[in-house]
Amino acid sequence: MKGIKTAATPEMTHGSAVHEQLETIFKQDATPASFEQAVEESKKTASMSREVFVIAPEYGIRGYIDEIRMKPEEIVIIDDKPGRTPYPSSMNQVRAYALAYKSMTNEDRIIKSALRERGTDNLFWIEQFTPEVEKEIEFTINRMQGLIDGSRPFIPTKNPNKCRSCRYSRYCEHYKKD
């Protein structure tokens, strides 16, 4: 938003390499199909796809879903994370992907959002994308849009540990060095 450029962290570089490796492995056995074809086929037969681009301009959402498991009865949208802590930001990211997926497909199957420990099959957090969850993520997205356009006030954290570890702290007008 402010045009600040920073170098990728070692964690970002490692995460990108792992994603690329998983995508390469997936493509070895995958059958190419369009997004629409995959969604339609999954209503009859279970399938899985990786690095699925979703976009919902009405919400300002665009991104790549790490993995979608599609079954005739449900859709599971998975985002890979290092570790096993379901941070609110990670949960909201995958909820936003669920919202975008639903917007793109008008899906009536059960949609679930999940976080998985990177490099494993461990889904350490999963929730059904209910109308209540949908309202919550819409509220969060609207709040973020308000921060971006300046119509809502920014409330800085009161936790100095978050500021100390933030790679943008030196650019932040709210950061106070000890």
MILUM-341504 format. One record per atom (N, C-alpha, C): residue number from 1; residue in one letter; chain; atom name; x, y, z. Coordinates in Angstrom, 1 decimal. Layout:
REM residues N
- resi  resn  chain  name  east  north  up
- NUM  A  A  CA  X  Y  Z
...
***
This chain:
REM residues 178
- resi  resn  chain  name  east  north  up
- 1  M  A  N  0.8  -1.2  0.0
- 1  M  A  CA  0.0  0.0  0.0
- 1  M  A  C  0.9  1.3  0.0
- 2  K  A  N  1.9  1.2  0.8
- 2  K  A  CA  2.8  2.4  0.9
- 2  K  A  C  4.0  2.2  -0.1
- 3  G  A  N  4.0  1.2  -0.8
- 3  G  A  CA  5.1  0.9  -1.8
- 3  G  A  C  6.4  0.6  -1.2
- 4  I  A  N  6.4  0.1  0.0
- 4  I  A  CA  7.7  -0.3  0.7
- 4  I  A  C  8.2  -1.6  0.2
- 5  K  A  N  9.4  -1.6  -0.3
- 5  K  A  CA  10.0  -2.9  -0.8
- 5  K  A  C  10.9  -3.4  0.3
- 6  T  A  N  10.8  -4.7  0.6
- 6  T  A  CA  11.7  -5.4  1.5
- 6  T  A  C  12.1  -6.7  0.9
- 7  A  A  N  13.2  -7.2  1.3
- 7  A  A  CA  13.7  -8.5  0.8
- 7  A  A  C  12.9  -9.6  1.4
- 8  A  A  N  12.8  -10.7  0.6
- 8  A  A  CA  12.1  -11.9  1.1
- 8  A  A  C  12.8  -12.4  2.4
- 9  T  A  N  12.1  -12.9  3.3
- 9  T  A  CA  12.7  -13.5  4.5
- 9  T  A  C  13.1  -14.9  4.2
- 10  P  A  N  14.0  -15.5  5.0
- 10  P  A  CA  14.3  -16.9  4.7
- 10  P  A  C  13.1  -17.8  4.8
- 11  E  A  N  12.2  -17.5  5.7
- 11  E  A  CA  11.0  -18.3  5.8
- 11  E  A  C  10.1  -18.2  4.6
- 12  M  A  N  10.0  -17.1  4.0
- 12  M  A  CA  9.3  -16.9  2.7
- 12  M  A  C  10.0  -17.7  1.6
- 13  T  A  N  11.3  -17.6  1.5
- 13  T  A  CA  12.0  -18.3  0.5
- 13  T  A  C  11.8  -19.8  0.6
- 14  H  A  N  11.9  -20.3  1.8
- 14  H  A  CA  11.8  -21.7  2.1
- 14  H  A  C  10.3  -22.2  1.8
- 15  G  A  N  9.3  -21.4  2.2
- 15  G  A  CA  8.0  -21.7  1.9
- 15  G  A  C  7.7  -21.8  0.4
- 16  S  A  N  8.2  -20.8  -0.3
- 16  S  A  CA  8.0  -20.8  -1.8
- 16  S  A  C  8.6  -22.1  -2.4
- 17  A  A  N  9.8  -22.5  -2.0
- 17  A  A  CA  10.5  -23.7  -2.5
- 17  A  A  C  9.7  -24.9  -2.2
- 18  V  A  N  9.1  -25.0  -1.0
- 18  V  A  CA  8.3  -26.2  -0.6
- 18  V  A  C  7.0  -26.2  -1.5
- 19  H  A  N  6.4  -25.1  -1.7
- 19  H  A  CA  5.2  -25.0  -2.5
- 19  H  A  C  5.5  -25.5  -4.0
- 20  E  A  N  6.6  -25.0  -4.5
- 20  E  A  CA  7.0  -25.3  -5.8
- 20  E  A  C  7.3  -26.8  -6.0
- 21  Q  A  N  7.9  -27.4  -5.0
- 21  Q  A  CA  8.2  -28.8  -5.0
- 21  Q  A  C  6.9  -29.6  -4.9
- 22  L  A  N  6.0  -29.3  -4.1
- 22  L  A  CA  4.7  -30.0  -4.0
- 22  L  A  C  3.9  -29.9  -5.3
- 23  E  A  N  4.0  -28.7  -5.9
- 23  E  A  CA  3.3  -28.5  -7.2
- 23  E  A  C  3.9  -29.4  -8.3
- 24  T  A  N  5.2  -29.5  -8.3
- 24  T  A  CA  5.9  -30.4  -9.3
- 24  T  A  C  5.5  -31.8  -9.1
- 25  I  A  N  5.5  -32.3  -7.9
- 25  I  A  CA  5.1  -33.7  -7.6
- 25  I  A  C  3.6  -33.9  -8.0
- 26  F  A  N  2.7  -32.9  -7.7
- 26  F  A  CA  1.3  -33.0  -8.0
- 26  F  A  C  1.2  -33.1  -9.6
- 27  K  A  N  1.9  -32.3  -10.3
- 27  K  A  CA  1.7  -32.3  -11.8
- 27  K  A  C  2.2  -33.6  -12.4
- 28  Q  A  N  3.0  -34.4  -11.8
- 28  Q  A  CA  3.4  -35.7  -12.4
- 28  Q  A  C  2.3  -36.6  -12.7
- 29  D  A  N  1.3  -36.6  -11.8
- 29  D  A  CA  0.1  -37.6  -11.9
- 29  D  A  C  -1.2  -36.9  -12.3
- 30  A  A  N  -1.2  -35.5  -12.3
- 30  A  A  CA  -2.4  -34.8  -12.5
- 30  A  A  C  -2.9  -34.9  -13.9
- 31  T  A  N  -4.2  -34.8  -14.1
- 31  T  A  CA  -4.9  -34.7  -15.4
- 31  T  A  C  -5.2  -33.2  -15.6
- 32  P  A  N  -4.7  -32.6  -16.6
- 32  P  A  CA  -5.0  -31.2  -16.8
- 32  P  A  C  -6.5  -31.0  -17.0
- 33  A  A  N  -7.0  -29.9  -16.4
- 33  A  A  CA  -8.5  -29.6  -16.5
- 33  A  A  C  -8.6  -28.1  -16.1
- 34  S  A  N  -9.6  -27.5  -16.7
- 34  S  A  CA  -9.9  -26.1  -16.3
- 34  S  A  C  -10.5  -26.1  -14.9
- 35  F  A  N  -10.6  -24.9  -14.3
- 35  F  A  CA  -11.2  -24.8  -13.0
- 35  F  A  C  -12.7  -25.3  -13.1
- 36  E  A  N  -13.4  -24.8  -14.1
- 36  E  A  CA  -14.8  -25.2  -14.2
- 36  E  A  C  -15.0  -26.7  -14.4
- 37  Q  A  N  -14.1  -27.3  -15.3
- 37  Q  A  CA  -14.2  -28.7  -15.5
- 37  Q  A  C  -14.0  -29.5  -14.2
- 38  A  A  N  -13.0  -29.1  -13.4
- 38  A  A  CA  -12.6  -29.7  -12.1
- 38  A  A  C  -13.8  -29.7  -11.2
- 39  V  A  N  -14.4  -28.5  -11.1
- 39  V  A  CA  -15.6  -28.3  -10.2
- 39  V  A  C  -16.7  -29.2  -10.6
- 40  E  A  N  -17.0  -29.2  -11.9
- 40  E  A  CA  -18.2  -30.1  -12.4
- 40  E  A  C  -17.9  -31.5  -12.2
- 41  E  A  N  -16.7  -32.0  -12.5
- 41  E  A  CA  -16.3  -33.4  -12.4
- 41  E  A  C  -16.4  -33.8  -10.9
- 42  S  A  N  -16.0  -32.9  -10.0
- 42  S  A  CA  -15.9  -33.3  -8.6
- 42  S  A  C  -17.3  -33.5  -8.0
- 43  K  A  N  -18.4  -33.1  -8.7
- 43  K  A  CA  -19.7  -33.4  -8.2
- 43  K  A  C  -20.1  -34.8  -8.4
- 44  K  A  N  -19.3  -35.6  -9.2
- 44  K  A  CA  -19.5  -37.0  -9.4
- 44  K  A  C  -18.4  -37.9  -8.8
- 45  T  A  N  -17.1  -37.3  -8.9
- 45  T  A  CA  -16.0  -38.1  -8.5
- 45  T  A  C  -15.0  -37.2  -7.7
- 46  A  A  N  -14.5  -37.7  -6.6
- 46  A  A  CA  -13.6  -37.0  -5.7
- 46  A  A  C  -12.3  -36.6  -6.5
- 47  S  A  N  -11.8  -35.4  -6.3
- 47  S  A  CA  -10.6  -35.0  -6.9
- 47  S  A  C  -9.8  -34.0  -6.1
- 48  M  A  N  -8.6  -33.7  -6.5
- 48  M  A  CA  -7.8  -32.8  -5.7
- 48  M  A  C  -7.1  -31.9  -6.7
- 49  S  A  N  -6.9  -30.6  -6.3
- 49  S  A  CA  -6.1  -29.7  -7.2
- 49  S  A  C  -5.2  -28.8  -6.3
- 50  R  A  N  -4.2  -28.4  -6.9
- 50  R  A  CA  -3.2  -27.5  -6.1
- 50  R  A  C  -3.0  -26.2  -6.8
- 51  E  A  N  -2.6  -25.2  -6.0
- 51  E  A  CA  -2.3  -23.9  -6.6
- 51  E  A  C  -3.4  -23.3  -7.5
- 52  V  A  N  -4.6  -23.3  -6.9
- 52  V  A  CA  -5.8  -22.9  -7.6
- 52  V  A  C  -6.0  -21.4  -7.5
- 53  F  A  N  -6.1  -20.7  -8.6
- 53  F  A  CA  -6.3  -19.2  -8.5
- 53  F  A  C  -7.7  -18.9  -8.3
- 54  V  A  N  -8.0  -18.1  -7.3
- 54  V  A  CA  -9.4  -17.6  -7.1
- 54  V  A  C  -9.4  -16.1  -7.1
- 55  I  A  N  -10.5  -15.6  -7.5
- 55  I  A  CA  -10.7  -14.1  -7.5
- 55  I  A  C  -12.1  -13.8  -7.2
- 56  A  A  N  -12.3  -12.8  -6.4
- 56  A  A  CA  -13.7  -12.3  -6.1
- 56  A  A  C  -13.6  -10.8  -6.0
- 57  P  A  N  -13.7  -10.1  -7.2
- 57  P  A  CA  -13.5  -8.6  -7.2
- 57  P  A  C  -14.4  -7.9  -6.2
- 58  E  A  N  -15.6  -8.4  -6.1
- 58  E  A  CA  -16.6  -7.7  -5.2
- 58  E  A  C  -16.1  -7.7  -3.7
- 59  Y  A  N  -15.2  -8.6  -3.4
- 59  Y  A  CA  -14.6  -8.6  -2.0
- 59  Y  A  C  -13.2  -8.1  -2.0
- 60  G  A  N  -12.6  -7.9  -3.2
- 60  G  A  CA  -11.2  -7.5  -3.2
- 60  G  A  C  -10.2  -8.7  -2.9
- 61  I  A  N  -10.7  -9.9  -3.2
- 61  I  A  CA  -9.9  -11.1  -2.9
- 61  I  A  C  -9.3  -11.7  -4.2
- 62  R  A  N  -8.1  -12.0  -4.1
- 62  R  A  CA  -7.4  -12.8  -5.2
- 62  R  A  C  -6.3  -13.5  -4.6
- 63  G  A  N  -6.0  -14.7  -5.0
- 63  G  A  CA  -4.9  -15.5  -4.4
- 63  G  A  C  -4.9  -16.9  -5.0
- 64  Y  A  N  -4.0  -17.7  -4.5
- 64  Y  A  CA  -3.8  -19.1  -4.9
- 64  Y  A  C  -4.1  -20.0  -3.7
- 65  I  A  N  -5.0  -20.8  -3.8
- 65  I  A  CA  -5.3  -21.8  -2.8
- 65  I  A  C  -4.3  -22.9  -2.9
- 66  D  A  N  -3.7  -23.3  -1.8
- 66  D  A  CA  -2.6  -24.3  -1.9
- 66  D  A  C  -3.2  -25.7  -2.4
- 67  E  A  N  -4.3  -26.1  -1.8
- 67  E  A  CA  -4.9  -27.3  -2.2
- 67  E  A  C  -6.4  -27.3  -2.0
- 68  I  A  N  -7.2  -27.9  -2.9
- 68  I  A  CA  -8.6  -28.0  -2.8
- 68  I  A  C  -8.9  -29.5  -3.0
- 69  R  A  N  -9.6  -30.1  -2.0
- 69  R  A  CA  -10.1  -31.5  -2.0
- 69  R  A  C  -11.6  -31.4  -2.3
- 70  M  A  N  -11.9  -31.9  -3.5
- 70  M  A  CA  -13.3  -31.8  -3.9
- 70  M  A  C  -14.0  -33.1  -3.9
- 71  K  A  N  -15.1  -33.3  -3.2
- 71  K  A  CA  -15.8  -34.5  -3.2
- 71  K  A  C  -17.3  -34.2  -3.5
- 72  P  A  N  -18.0  -35.2  -4.0
- 72  P  A  CA  -19.4  -34.9  -4.3
- 72  P  A  C  -20.2  -34.2  -3.2
- 73  E  A  N  -19.8  -34.5  -1.9
- 73  E  A  CA  -20.6  -33.9  -0.8
- 73  E  A  C  -20.0  -32.7  -0.1
- 74  E  A  N  -18.7  -32.5  -0.4
- 74  E  A  CA  -18.0  -31.3  0.3
- 74  E  A  C  -16.8  -30.9  -0.5
- 75  I  A  N  -16.4  -29.6  -0.2
- 75  I  A  CA  -15.2  -29.0  -0.7
- 75  I  A  C  -14.3  -28.6  0.5
- 76  V  A  N  -13.0  -29.0  0.5
- 76  V  A  CA  -12.1  -28.6  1.6
- 76  V  A  C  -11.0  -27.8  1.0
- 77  I  A  N  -10.9  -26.5  1.5
- 77  I  A  CA  -9.9  -25.6  1.0
- 77  I  A  C  -8.8  -25.5  2.0
- 78  I  A  N  -7.6  -25.9  1.6
- 78  I  A  CA  -6.5  -26.1  2.5
- 78  I  A  C  -5.4  -25.1  2.2
- 79  D  A  N  -4.8  -24.5  3.3
- 79  D  A  CA  -3.7  -23.6  3.1
- 79  D  A  C  -2.6  -24.2  4.0
- 80  D  A  N  -1.4  -24.3  3.4
- 80  D  A  CA  -0.2  -24.9  4.1
- 80  D  A  C  0.5  -23.8  4.9
- 81  K  A  N  0.8  -24.1  6.2
- 81  K  A  CA  1.5  -23.2  7.0
- 81  K  A  C  2.7  -23.9  7.7
- 82  P  A  N  3.7  -23.2  8.1
- 82  P  A  CA  4.8  -23.8  8.9
- 82  P  A  C  4.3  -23.9  10.3
- 83  G  A  N  4.5  -24.9  11.0
- 83  G  A  CA  4.0  -25.1  12.4
- 83  G  A  C  2.6  -25.5  12.4
- 84  R  A  N  2.1  -25.5  13.7
- 84  R  A  CA  0.7  -26.0  13.9
- 84  R  A  C  -0.1  -25.0  14.7
- 85  T  A  N  0.1  -23.8  14.6
- 85  T  A  CA  -0.7  -22.8  15.3
- 85  T  A  C  -1.6  -22.1  14.4
- 86  P  A  N  -2.9  -22.2  14.7
- 86  P  A  CA  -3.9  -21.5  13.9
- 86  P  A  C  -4.1  -20.1  14.2
- 87  Y  A  N  -3.2  -19.2  13.7
- 87  Y  A  CA  -3.2  -17.8  14.0
- 87  Y  A  C  -4.5  -17.2  13.3
- 88  P  A  N  -5.1  -16.2  13.9
- 88  P  A  CA  -6.3  -15.6  13.3
- 88  P  A  C  -6.0  -15.1  11.9
- 89  S  A  N  -4.8  -14.6  11.6
- 89  S  A  CA  -4.6  -14.1  10.2
- 89  S  A  C  -4.6  -15.3  9.2
- 90  S  A  N  -4.1  -16.5  9.6
- 90  S  A  CA  -4.1  -17.7  8.8
- 90  S  A  C  -5.5  -18.2  8.6
- 91  M  A  N  -6.2  -18.2  9.6
- 91  M  A  CA  -7.6  -18.7  9.5
- 91  M  A  C  -8.4  -17.7  8.6
- 92  N  A  N  -8.2  -16.4  8.8
- 92  N  A  CA  -8.9  -15.5  7.9
- 92  N  A  C  -8.5  -15.6  6.4
- 93  Q  A  N  -7.2  -15.9  6.2
- 93  Q  A  CA  -6.8  -16.1  4.8
- 93  Q  A  C  -7.5  -17.2  4.1
- 94  V  A  N  -7.6  -18.4  4.8
- 94  V  A  CA  -8.3  -19.5  4.2
- 94  V  A  C  -9.8  -19.3  4.1
- 95  R  A  N  -10.4  -18.5  5.1
- 95  R  A  CA  -11.8  -18.2  5.0
- 95  R  A  C  -12.0  -17.3  3.8
- 96  A  A  N  -11.1  -16.3  3.6
- 96  A  A  CA  -11.3  -15.5  2.4
- 96  A  A  C  -11.2  -16.3  1.1
- 97  Y  A  N  -10.4  -17.3  1.1
- 97  Y  A  CA  -10.3  -18.2  -0.1
- 97  Y  A  C  -11.6  -18.9  -0.3
- 98  A  A  N  -12.2  -19.4  0.9
- 98  A  A  CA  -13.5  -20.1  0.8
- 98  A  A  C  -14.6  -19.1  0.3
- 99  L  A  N  -14.6  -17.9  0.7
- 99  L  A  CA  -15.5  -16.9  0.2
- 99  L  A  C  -15.4  -16.7  -1.3
- 100  A  A  N  -14.1  -16.5  -1.7
- 100  A  A  CA  -13.9  -16.3  -3.2
- 100  A  A  C  -14.3  -17.6  -4.0
- 101  Y  A  N  -14.0  -18.8  -3.4
- 101  Y  A  CA  -14.4  -20.0  -4.1
- 101  Y  A  C  -15.9  -20.1  -4.3
- 102  K  A  N  -16.6  -19.8  -3.2
- 102  K  A  CA  -18.1  -19.8  -3.2
- 102  K  A  C  -18.6  -18.8  -4.2
- 103  S  A  N  -18.0  -17.6  -4.2
- 103  S  A  CA  -18.4  -16.5  -5.1
- 103  S  A  C  -18.2  -16.9  -6.6
- 104  M  A  N  -17.1  -17.6  -6.8
- 104  M  A  CA  -16.8  -18.0  -8.2
- 104  M  A  C  -17.7  -19.2  -8.7
- 105  T  A  N  -18.2  -20.0  -7.8
- 105  T  A  CA  -18.9  -21.3  -8.2
- 105  T  A  C  -20.3  -21.3  -7.8
- 106  N  A  N  -20.8  -20.4  -7.0
- 106  N  A  CA  -22.2  -20.5  -6.4
- 106  N  A  C  -22.4  -21.9  -5.8
- 107  E  A  N  -21.4  -22.4  -5.2
- 107  E  A  CA  -21.3  -23.7  -4.6
- 107  E  A  C  -22.4  -23.9  -3.5
- 108  D  A  N  -23.1  -25.1  -3.6
- 108  D  A  CA  -24.1  -25.4  -2.6
- 108  D  A  C  -23.7  -26.6  -1.8
- 109  R  A  N  -22.5  -27.2  -2.1
- 109  R  A  CA  -22.0  -28.2  -1.3
- 109  R  A  C  -21.4  -27.6  0.0
- 110  I  A  N  -21.2  -28.4  1.0
- 110  I  A  CA  -20.5  -28.0  2.2
- 110  I  A  C  -19.1  -27.6  1.9
- 111  I  A  N  -18.7  -26.4  2.4
- 111  I  A  CA  -17.3  -25.9  2.1
- 111  I  A  C  -16.7  -25.9  3.5
- 112  K  A  N  -15.4  -26.4  3.6
- 112  K  A  CA  -14.7  -26.3  4.8
- 112  K  A  C  -13.3  -25.6  4.5
- 113  S  A  N  -12.9  -24.9  5.5
- 113  S  A  CA  -11.6  -24.2  5.4
- 113  S  A  C  -10.7  -24.9  6.4
- 114  A  A  N  -9.4  -25.1  5.9
- 114  A  A  CA  -8.5  -25.9  6.8
- 114  A  A  C  -7.1  -25.4  6.7
- 115  L  A  N  -6.3  -25.5  7.8
- 115  L  A  CA  -4.9  -25.2  7.8
- 115  L  A  C  -4.1  -26.5  8.0
- 116  R  A  N  -3.1  -26.7  7.2
- 116  R  A  CA  -2.3  -27.9  7.3
- 116  R  A  C  -0.8  -27.6  7.6
- 117  E  A  N  -0.2  -28.4  8.4
- 117  E  A  CA  1.2  -28.3  8.7
- 117  E  A  C  2.0  -28.6  7.4
- 118  R  A  N  2.7  -27.6  6.9
- 118  R  A  CA  3.4  -27.8  5.7
- 118  R  A  C  4.3  -29.0  5.6
- 119  G  A  N  4.2  -29.8  4.5
- 119  G  A  CA  5.0  -31.0  4.3
- 119  G  A  C  4.4  -32.2  5.0
- 120  T  A  N  3.2  -32.1  5.5
- 120  T  A  CA  2.6  -33.2  6.2
- 120  T  A  C  1.1  -33.3  5.7
- 121  D  A  N  0.4  -34.3  6.2
- 121  D  A  CA  -1.0  -34.4  6.0
- 121  D  A  C  -1.8  -34.0  7.2
- 122  N  A  N  -1.1  -33.3  8.2
- 122  N  A  CA  -1.8  -32.9  9.4
- 122  N  A  C  -2.6  -31.6  9.3
- 123  L  A  N  -3.9  -31.8  9.2
- 123  L  A  CA  -4.9  -30.7  9.2
- 123  L  A  C  -5.0  -30.3  10.7
- 124  F  A  N  -4.4  -29.2  11.1
- 124  F  A  CA  -4.4  -28.9  12.5
- 124  F  A  C  -5.6  -27.9  12.9
- 125  W  A  N  -6.2  -27.4  11.9
- 125  W  A  CA  -7.4  -26.6  12.1
- 125  W  A  C  -8.4  -26.7  10.9
- 126  I  A  N  -9.6  -26.9  11.2
- 126  I  A  CA  -10.6  -27.1  10.1
- 126  I  A  C  -12.0  -26.6  10.7
- 127  E  A  N  -12.7  -25.9  9.8
- 127  E  A  CA  -14.0  -25.4  10.2
- 127  E  A  C  -14.9  -25.4  9.0
- 128  Q  A  N  -16.2  -25.6  9.2
- 128  Q  A  CA  -17.2  -25.5  8.2
- 128  Q  A  C  -17.4  -24.0  7.9
- 129  F  A  N  -17.5  -23.7  6.6
- 129  F  A  CA  -17.8  -22.3  6.2
- 129  F  A  C  -19.3  -22.0  6.2
- 130  T  A  N  -19.7  -21.7  7.4
- 130  T  A  CA  -21.2  -21.5  7.7
- 130  T  A  C  -21.5  -20.1  7.3
- 131  P  A  N  -22.8  -19.7  7.3
- 131  P  A  CA  -23.2  -18.3  7.0
- 131  P  A  C  -22.7  -17.4  8.1
- 132  E  A  N  -22.5  -17.9  9.3
- 132  E  A  CA  -21.9  -17.0  10.4
- 132  E  A  C  -20.5  -16.7  10.1
- 133  V  A  N  -19.7  -17.7  9.7
- 133  V  A  CA  -18.3  -17.5  9.3
- 133  V  A  C  -18.2  -16.6  8.1
- 134  E  A  N  -19.1  -16.8  7.2
- 134  E  A  CA  -19.1  -16.0  6.0
- 134  E  A  C  -19.3  -14.5  6.3
- 135  K  A  N  -20.2  -14.2  7.3
- 135  K  A  CA  -20.5  -12.8  7.7
- 135  K  A  C  -19.2  -12.3  8.4
- 136  E  A  N  -18.6  -13.1  9.2
- 136  E  A  CA  -17.4  -12.7  10.0
- 136  E  A  C  -16.3  -12.3  9.0
- 137  I  A  N  -16.0  -13.1  8.0
- 137  I  A  CA  -14.9  -12.8  7.1
- 137  I  A  C  -15.3  -11.6  6.2
- 138  E  A  N  -16.5  -11.4  5.8
- 138  E  A  CA  -17.0  -10.3  5.1
- 138  E  A  C  -16.7  -9.0  5.9
- 139  F  A  N  -17.0  -9.1  7.2
- 139  F  A  CA  -16.8  -7.9  8.1
- 139  F  A  C  -15.3  -7.6  8.2
- 140  T  A  N  -14.5  -8.7  8.3
- 140  T  A  CA  -13.0  -8.5  8.4
- 140  T  A  C  -12.5  -7.8  7.1
- 141  I  A  N  -12.9  -8.3  6.0
- 141  I  A  CA  -12.5  -7.8  4.7
- 141  I  A  C  -12.9  -6.3  4.6
- 142  N  A  N  -14.1  -6.0  5.0
- 142  N  A  CA  -14.6  -4.6  4.9
- 142  N  A  C  -13.8  -3.7  5.8
- 143  R  A  N  -13.4  -4.3  7.0
- 143  R  A  CA  -12.6  -3.5  7.9
- 143  R  A  C  -11.2  -3.2  7.3
- 144  M  A  N  -10.6  -4.3  6.6
- 144  M  A  CA  -9.3  -4.1  6.0
- 144  M  A  C  -9.4  -3.1  4.8
- 145  Q  A  N  -10.5  -3.2  4.0
- 145  Q  A  CA  -10.7  -2.2  2.9
- 145  Q  A  C  -10.8  -0.8  3.5
- 146  G  A  N  -11.5  -0.6  4.6
- 146  G  A  CA  -11.6  0.7  5.3
- 146  G  A  C  -10.2  1.2  5.7
- 147  L  A  N  -9.3  0.3  6.2
- 147  L  A  CA  -8.0  0.7  6.6
- 147  L  A  C  -7.2  1.2  5.4
- 148  I  A  N  -7.4  0.5  4.3
- 148  I  A  CA  -6.6  0.8  3.1
- 148  I  A  C  -7.1  2.1  2.5
- 149  D  A  N  -8.4  2.3  2.5
- 149  D  A  CA  -8.9  3.6  1.8
- 149  D  A  C  -9.0  4.8  2.8
- 150  G  A  N  -8.6  4.5  4.1
- 150  G  A  CA  -8.6  5.6  5.1
- 150  G  A  C  -9.9  5.9  5.7
- 151  S  A  N  -10.9  5.2  5.5
- 151  S  A  CA  -12.2  5.5  6.1
- 151  S  A  C  -12.4  4.9  7.5
- 152  R  A  N  -11.5  4.0  7.9
- 152  R  A  CA  -11.5  3.4  9.2
- 152  R  A  C  -10.2  3.7  9.9
- 153  P  A  N  -10.2  3.9  11.2
- 153  P  A  CA  -8.9  4.2  11.9
- 153  P  A  C  -8.1  3.0  12.1
- 154  F  A  N  -6.8  3.2  12.0
- 154  F  A  CA  -5.8  2.1  12.3
- 154  F  A  C  -5.6  2.1  13.8
- 155  I  A  N  -5.7  0.9  14.4
- 155  I  A  CA  -5.5  0.7  15.8
- 155  I  A  C  -4.2  -0.1  16.0
- 156  P  A  N  -3.1  0.5  16.4
- 156  P  A  CA  -1.9  -0.2  16.5
- 156  P  A  C  -1.9  -1.2  17.7
- 157  T  A  N  -1.1  -2.2  17.6
- 157  T  A  CA  -1.0  -3.2  18.6
- 157  T  A  C  -0.4  -2.6  19.9
- 158  K  A  N  -0.8  -3.2  21.0
- 158  K  A  CA  -0.2  -2.8  22.3
- 158  K  A  C  0.8  -3.8  22.7
- 159  N  A  N  1.1  -4.8  21.9
- 159  N  A  CA  2.1  -5.8  22.2
- 159  N  A  C  3.4  -5.5  21.5
- 160  P  A  N  4.4  -5.0  22.3
- 160  P  A  CA  5.7  -4.6  21.8
- 160  P  A  C  6.4  -5.7  21.1
- 161  N  A  N  6.2  -6.9  21.5
- 161  N  A  CA  6.9  -8.1  20.8
- 161  N  A  C  6.5  -8.2  19.4
- 162  K  A  N  5.2  -7.9  19.0
- 162  K  A  CA  4.8  -7.9  17.6
- 162  K  A  C  5.6  -6.9  16.8
- 163  C  A  N  5.8  -5.7  17.4
- 163  C  A  CA  6.5  -4.7  16.7
- 163  C  A  C  7.9  -5.0  16.5
- 164  R  A  N  8.6  -5.5  17.5
- 164  R  A  CA  10.0  -5.8  17.5
- 164  R  A  C  10.3  -6.9  16.4
- 165  S  A  N  9.4  -7.8  16.2
- 165  S  A  CA  9.6  -8.8  15.2
- 165  S  A  C  9.1  -8.5  13.8
- 166  C  A  N  8.4  -7.3  13.6
- 166  C  A  CA  7.9  -6.9  12.3
- 166  C  A  C  8.9  -6.4  11.4
- 167  R  A  N  9.0  -6.9  10.2
- 167  R  A  CA  10.0  -6.4  9.3
- 167  R  A  C  9.7  -5.0  8.7
- 168  Y  A  N  8.5  -4.4  9.1
- 168  Y  A  CA  8.1  -3.1  8.6
- 168  Y  A  C  8.2  -2.1  9.8
- 169  S  A  N  8.7  -2.5  10.9
- 169  S  A  CA  8.7  -1.6  12.1
- 169  S  A  C  9.5  -0.3  11.9
- 170  R  A  N  10.5  -0.3  11.1
- 170  R  A  CA  11.3  0.9  10.9
- 170  R  A  C  10.6  1.9  10.0
- 171  Y  A  N  9.5  1.5  9.3
- 171  Y  A  CA  8.7  2.4  8.5
- 171  Y  A  C  7.4  2.9  9.2
- 172  C  A  N  7.2  2.3  10.4
- 172  C  A  CA  5.9  2.5  11.1
- 172  C  A  C  5.9  3.7  12.0
- 173  E  A  N  4.9  4.5  11.8
- 173  E  A  CA  4.8  5.7  12.7
- 173  E  A  C  4.4  5.4  14.1
- 174  H  A  N  3.9  4.1  14.4
- 174  H  A  CA  3.5  3.7  15.7
- 174  H  A  C  4.5  3.0  16.5
- 175  Y  A  N  5.6  2.6  15.8
- 175  Y  A  CA  6.6  1.8  16.5
- 175  Y  A  C  7.5  2.7  17.4
- 176  K  A  N  7.6  2.3  18.6
- 176  K  A  CA  8.5  3.0  19.6
- 176  K  A  C  9.6  2.1  20.0
- 177  K  A  N  10.8  2.5  19.7
- 177  K  A  CA  12.0  1.7  20.1
- 177  K  A  C  12.2  1.8  21.6
- 178  D  A  N  12.6  0.7  22.2
- 178  D  A  CA  12.8  0.8  23.7
- 178  D  A  C  14.1  1.5  24.0
***
